[in-house]
């Protein structure tokens, strides 16, 4: 079982093991998922640099909701690809964990 945390971050997304050092996690992901993560993080950069007070405006709050919806979908895709895995999603816009996604082992006979 892998226990991971996903968050947008300055310059580069952060996908890390919750309990141990593992710099190789990204290499376990397919190229398509890595590209989706990089694009999502690039889009989040407009929010990452904002002071917390500025994040409350209607426009920015809507942008954060959209980015977090995408981030949760990415967390699910990561958990599915690396199953069995639990992926906590940290909203950089709201500055808190939103959800933990769990995907169990593949059914017997599935690759």
C-alpha positions as a Markdown table, in Angstrom:
| # | Residue | x | y | z |
|---|---|---|---|---|
| 1 | Unk | 0.0 | 0.0 | 0.0 |
| 2 | Unk | 1.3 | 3.4 | -0.9 |
| 3 | Unk | 0.3 | 6.5 | 1.2 |
| 4 | Unk | 0.8 | 9.6 | -0.8 |
| 5 | Unk | 0.1 | 13.4 | -0.7 |
| 6 | Unk | -0.7 | 15.5 | -3.7 |
| 7 | Unk | -0.5 | 19.3 | -3.7 |
| 8 | Unk | 0.2 | 22.1 | -6.1 |
| 9 | Unk | 3.4 | 23.9 | -5.2 |
| 10 | Unk | 5.7 | 26.7 | -6.2 |
| 11 | Unk | 7.1 | 25.8 | -9.6 |
| 12 | Unk | 6.5 | 22.1 | -9.5 |
| 13 | Unk | 3.7 | 19.9 | -8.2 |
| 14 | Unk | 4.4 | 17.9 | -5.1 |
| 15 | Unk | 3.6 | 14.2 | -5.0 |
| 16 | Unk | 5.3 | 12.6 | -2.0 |
| 17 | Unk | 5.0 | 9.6 | 0.2 |
| 18 | Unk | 3.3 | 10.5 | 3.5 |
| 19 | Unk | 5.6 | 8.5 | 5.7 |
| 20 | Unk | 8.9 | 8.0 | 3.9 |
| 21 | Unk | 11.3 | 9.6 | 1.5 |
| 22 | Unk | 10.6 | 8.4 | -2.0 |
| 23 | Unk | 11.9 | 10.6 | -4.8 |
| 24 | Unk | 11.0 | 7.9 | -7.4 |
| 25 | Unk | 7.2 | 8.1 | -7.1 |
| 26 | Unk | 6.8 | 10.3 | -10.2 |
| 27 | Unk | 8.7 | 7.7 | -12.3 |
| 28 | Unk | 6.0 | 5.2 | -11.5 |
| 29 | Unk | 3.3 | 7.3 | -13.3 |
| 30 | Unk | 2.6 | 7.0 | -17.0 |
| 31 | Unk | 3.7 | 9.9 | -19.1 |
| 32 | Unk | 0.1 | 11.1 | -19.8 |
| 33 | Unk | -0.6 | 11.5 | -16.1 |
| 34 | Unk | 2.7 | 13.3 | -15.5 |
| 35 | Unk | 1.8 | 15.8 | -18.2 |
| 36 | Unk | -1.7 | 16.3 | -16.7 |
| 37 | Unk | -0.1 | 16.9 | -13.3 |
| 38 | Unk | 2.3 | 19.4 | -14.7 |
| 39 | Unk | -0.4 | 21.3 | -16.6 |
| 40 | Unk | -2.6 | 21.4 | -13.5 |
| 41 | Unk | 0.2 | 22.7 | -11.4 |
| 42 | Unk | 1.0 | 25.4 | -14.0 |
| 43 | Unk | -2.6 | 26.5 | -13.8 |
| 44 | Unk | -2.5 | 26.6 | -10.0 |
| 45 | Unk | 0.5 | 29.0 | -10.1 |
| 46 | Unk | -1.9 | 32.0 | -10.4 |
| 47 | Unk | -3.2 | 31.1 | -6.9 |
| 48 | Unk | -0.1 | 29.8 | -5.2 |
| 49 | Unk | 1.5 | 33.2 | -5.0 |
| 50 | Unk | -1.6 | 35.1 | -3.8 |
| 51 | Unk | -1.9 | 36.1 | -0.1 |
| 52 | Unk | -4.6 | 34.2 | 1.8 |
| 53 | Unk | -6.9 | 37.3 | 1.9 |
| 54 | Unk | -6.9 | 37.6 | -1.9 |
| 55 | Unk | -8.0 | 34.0 | -2.3 |
| 56 | Unk | -11.5 | 34.9 | -0.9 |
| 57 | Unk | -12.6 | 37.0 | -3.9 |
| 58 | Unk | -15.4 | 35.4 | -6.0 |
| 59 | Unk | -13.2 | 35.1 | -9.1 |
| 60 | Unk | -10.3 | 33.4 | -7.3 |
| 61 | Unk | -12.6 | 31.2 | -5.2 |
| 62 | Unk | -14.2 | 29.9 | -8.4 |
| 63 | Unk | -10.8 | 29.3 | -9.9 |
| 64 | Unk | -9.7 | 27.4 | -6.8 |
| 65 | Unk | -12.9 | 25.2 | -6.9 |
| 66 | Unk | -12.1 | 24.4 | -10.6 |
| 67 | Unk | -8.5 | 23.6 | -9.8 |
| 68 | Unk | -9.4 | 21.5 | -6.8 |
| 69 | Unk | -11.9 | 19.5 | -8.8 |
| 70 | Unk | -9.2 | 18.7 | -11.3 |
| 71 | Unk | -6.7 | 18.0 | -8.5 |
| 72 | Unk | -9.1 | 15.5 | -6.8 |
| 73 | Unk | -9.6 | 13.8 | -10.2 |
| 74 | Unk | -5.8 | 13.6 | -10.5 |
| 75 | Unk | -5.5 | 12.2 | -7.0 |
| 76 | Unk | -8.0 | 9.5 | -8.0 |
| 77 | Unk | -6.1 | 8.7 | -11.2 |
| 78 | Unk | -2.8 | 8.4 | -9.2 |
| 79 | Unk | -4.5 | 6.1 | -6.7 |
| 80 | Unk | -5.9 | 4.0 | -9.5 |
| 81 | Unk | -2.6 | 3.8 | -11.4 |
| 82 | Unk | -0.5 | 3.0 | -8.3 |
| 83 | Unk | -3.1 | 0.8 | -6.6 |
| 84 | Unk | -3.3 | -0.2 | -3.9 |
| 85 | Unk | -2.8 | 3.4 | -2.8 |
| 86 | Unk | -4.3 | 6.2 | -0.6 |
| 87 | Unk | -3.7 | 9.7 | -1.9 |
| 88 | Unk | -4.5 | 12.7 | 0.3 |
| 89 | Unk | -5.2 | 15.9 | -1.6 |
| 90 | Unk | -4.1 | 19.2 | -0.2 |
| 91 | Unk | -5.8 | 22.3 | -1.6 |
| 92 | Unk | -3.1 | 24.9 | -2.0 |
| 93 | Unk | -5.9 | 27.5 | -2.6 |
| 94 | Unk | -7.8 | 26.7 | 0.6 |
| 95 | Unk | -4.6 | 25.7 | 2.5 |
| 96 | Unk | -6.1 | 22.5 | 3.9 |
| 97 | Unk | -6.6 | 18.8 | 3.1 |
| 98 | Unk | -9.8 | 18.2 | 1.2 |
| 99 | Unk | -10.1 | 14.5 | 0.7 |
| 100 | Unk | -8.3 | 11.2 | 0.8 |
| 101 | Unk | -8.8 | 8.9 | -2.2 |
| 102 | Unk | -8.4 | 5.1 | -1.7 |
| 103 | Unk | -8.1 | 2.6 | -4.5 |
| 104 | Unk | -7.7 | -1.0 | -3.4 |
| 105 | Unk | -5.8 | -3.8 | -5.1 |
| 106 | Unk | -6.7 | -4.7 | -8.7 |
| 107 | Unk | -9.2 | -7.6 | -8.8 |
| 108 | Unk | -7.7 | -11.0 | -9.3 |
| 109 | Unk | -6.9 | -11.7 | -12.9 |
| 110 | Unk | -6.7 | -7.9 | -13.7 |
| 111 | Unk | -3.3 | -6.6 | -14.8 |
